[in-house]
């Protein structure tokens, strides 16, 4: 089952977080094999190992790729991740994120792969009772996207009971920023994340950025989120893989920096970093947006020896700005 070199199958490896994880894996001595259908991923983001084009729902293709590369573990990022779309088209999310993940997990089981790191989300918690959020907080997702992530966590737990498959689920908060070398970065179509939207407004690629809600119970009336740099997220996935390889029991960890920034603070940061005025439109709240989401990531720090290194919001925004300035791919 285990081949040489230390090969890891990375589903969604051509996507935003998956590609950063591939770079971190390569630096740690692994060979990442990116498995991606390129619906939202980009071929230019695959730089540290081979690209195998395929869908997680395609069992025959998965079997072929697993036979060809003989990975020792799977890092699973492939998923649809637009919360609003999940509300209007839940079937798409359950079919891909849940049924597709089940196909992948069954393929791993049948190939004897018993090490699995899963890209989960703070969306599994829903509206928090208290902040910061701990891993033992109630998981009550308020949209199909969060529900789909929670269901995969449950599937993995059941597969451990039945088949001995060990897994670590990483529930991260708001991924942000870009690779420090500007080799890869965030390029979604459509783009829904606040930092690239604000930077697009700063650079003139969109006329303005819309802020949804100015009357939340926060210090400035706008939503607060815990922004975790994408390279720190990637590092956590490598550490989770190493923990599984060292015999760690299955578990779940929050990933965040432990404090939040409001939408207004993100806009102010982008203005400082870019030296440009940010055109803003103030809009109404969106349904289902919690006022604040902040992680307690102390468990990951203690168990994995993981520490986020980029925690200043200007530093996070600056990496995203550098990427967008240097890389035409960021606009495509």
N, C-alpha and C positions, 0 to 999 in steps of 0.2 A: 504494500500500500504506500509506504513512504519511499519516495524517490530522491535522487540527488540531482541537482542541488536542492536546497530546502525550498521546495515549491509550495506556494500558497495560491489558491484560486480566489480571486477578488471579484465578486459579482458587482456590477456597477462600477468597475474600475476605470471607466472613461468619464465618470461623472466628477462633480466638484469635490466631494469629500473622498470618494474612492480613489481618485488620481493622486491626491495628497497622501493617502495611506500607502499607495504603491511606492511613492518616493521614499517614505519612511521605512517601508519594508526592505527596499533595496539597500538603503543605508545600514540596516540592521543585519544584512547578510542573507536575506531571502530573495527568491525569484518570484515576483508577483505576476500571475497570469490574469490579465484583465478579461473578464467575460461580460460583454455588454451588447445590448441590441442597438445602441447608438440612437435611440429615440430621443433621449435627452443628453446623452454623453457625447464626447467629441474625440475623434480619432487622434487629433493633435495632442490630446492630454495623456496619451499612452506613450510613455518614454522609457520606462524602467523594466520592461518585460514584454512578452508577446501579447497581442490582442487576439482574442477569439470572439468573433461576432456570434451572438446567439441570445435566445430568450430564456429566462428561468423557467418558463412554462413548457419548454421544448425538452422533454425527457431524453429523446434520442440524441439530441445535440449535446446535452449535458453529459450523457454517458460517454460519448465520443471524446469530448474534451478531457474528462476525468481520466479516461484510459490513456490518452496521449500524454498527459502531463503528470499524472500520478501525484496530485497534491497531498500534502500532509495535513492540511487544514483549510478551512473556508472562512473568509471574511465576507459577510453578506451585506452589501449596501443597496443592491438593486431594488428600487421601489418607486412608485409614483408618490409625490410629496407635496402636492398643492392642496392645502386644506379646503379652500373654497371649492375647488373642482370636486373634491371628495364628497362635499355636501350635495352638489348637483348631479353627480354621477357616481354614486356609491358602488355600483356593481363593478365598475372599472377598477376600483381600489381593492375590493375584496377578491376579484378575479386575479389581479396581478400580485398584490402584496401578500395575500393570504394563500390562495391556491398555488400561485407561482412559487412562493417560498416553501410550501409543502412539497411540491415536486422536487425542488432543490434538496430539501432535507432528506427526502426518501432516496434520492440519487446518492447523496453522501452516505447514508446508512448502508445502502447496498454495495457501495465501494469500500466499506470499512473505514470511512473517515469519521472519526469521533471527536474532532476538535472544531469548534464553531464559535466565531465571534459575530454577534449580530448588532447591526446598526439600528437601535431603537430610538425612542424620542421621549422628551418630556410631555409630548401630547398625550401620552398614556395616562397622565394624571388628571387632565381636565382642569376644572377650577380648583385651585389649592385652598385647603382649610387654613394653612399657616405657611409662612415663609421664614427661612429658606426651605425648599422641599427636600425631604429625606427619602431614601429608597423605600422606606416602609409606609410612606404616605398612601392613602387610598388611591387606587387607579380607577378613575371613572372618566374615560375619554368622552369628549363632547362632540366629536366628529368622526366620520368613517376612517379618516387617515389615522388618527390616534387609536381607534378601535382595531384597525388592521395590524398595527405594530404590537399592541397588547396580545392579540390572538397568536402572533408568531412567537412571542415570549412563552405563551401557554403551550404551543406545539412543541417547542424545544424542551420545556420541562417534562412533558409527557414522553418525548422520545428518550430522554435520559432515563426515566423510570422503566421504559420498555426495552431500550436498546443500548443503554450505557453511553449515549452521546452527551459529552460535556460541552457546556456553552457559557459564554459571558455575554450578557446584553448590556449595551452601553446606551444609556438614556441621556442624550445630550440636548442642550438648550439651543441657543441661536448660533449656529456656525457662521463665522465671519472672517473677513480678511483674505489674504492670498499668500502663496508661497513667497518666502523672503527673497528668493532669487528671480522672482517673476517668470518662472518657467511655466507655471500653470496658475489658474485662478478661477474665479466664479464667472460663469457665462451661461445663464439660463435663458430659455425662450419659451414662454414669456418670463420676464424677471419679476419676482414678487418680494425679494428681500430688500430691507430698507437701505442698507449701506450702498449697494450698487445703484439703487434707484436714486438716492441722493447724489451720488457721484455722476450719474448720467445727467441729472439736472444741472450740476456744477459745470459739466463739460459741454452743455448745449445739445446733448443727444436726446433729451426730452425737455419739453417746455417748462415743466415744474414737477415737484414731487407732492403727492397728496398725503396729508396726515389724517388718519382716520380716528377721530375722537380727541377732544381737548378738555373733556370734563370728567376724566377718570379720577379716582381717589388716589392721586399720586402728587408729588410735590409740585409738579408743573402742569398737571392735567392730562399728560400724554402717557401712553403705555410704557412700562419699564420691562426690559428683558436683560437676561444674563448672556452677554456676547462672549463666546469662546473662540479663540483663533483656530482656524482650520488645521494649522500645523500642530497645534497642541492636541487637537482631536486625533489626528493621524498618529501621533506619538502614543496616545492612550490605547489605540487599537493594537499597536505593536506590543505594548506592555501587557495587554490582555491576552494576546496570543501566547506570549512567553509564559504568562501565568498558567494558562491551560496546559501548555507543554510541560510545565513543571509539576503538574498534578493538582492544580487549583480546583476546588469544587465549583460547580455551576453557581452563578450568581448574577446580579445586576448592579450596575454602578451609574450614578449620575455623573455627568461631566459638565462642569461650568466653572466660573471663577469665583462665585460666591457673592457677587454684588452686581447690581444692574445699572443700566443707563436708560434714560428716557428717550423717546423719539426726538424731542427738542434737543437733547444733549448730543444725539447722533448728528443732527443737522448742524449744530454749533461746531462740533468736531470737524465735520467735513469742510466747513467754511475756513477753519483755522488751517487745516492740512492743505487745502487747494488754493487758499488765498482768493477765493471767488465767492460771490454772493449766490445763495441757494434760493431759487424761486420756489415758493411754497404755496400750496392751496390747502386751506384748513377745511376738512370734511367731517361728516358725521361718523359715529362709531360703526364698526362692522359687528354683526352678530357673532357672539361666541369668543370675542377677544378678552381674555382675563386682563385685569389692570396691571398685574405684575407677575412675573415668573422668574424666580431666582433659585439657583441650585445650592444644596449642601453637598459638596463633592468630597467631603472629608474621608469617606469610605474608600474611594478610588485612590486618594493620596496615600492612605495608610496601607491598603492591601496591594496596590500595584506599584507603589513608589513613584507615582505620577504627580507632576507639578506643572500647572500651566505657566508658561514663561512670558507670554504676551498678554498683559492684563490691562494696560493703559489704552483707553479707547482711541486716542490719537494715533498710537502705534498700530493698532488694528486697522484703523481706517487708512493709514498711510500705506500699508502693504497692499490694500485693495486699490488705492489710487495709483500706486506705482505700476501694478499689473495692468490696469486699464490704460495707462498712458503709454506703456511700452509694448503692449500686445494688441495688435489689431483683432486677434481672435476674440478678445473680450467683448467686442461689439457685434459679434456674429452669433 
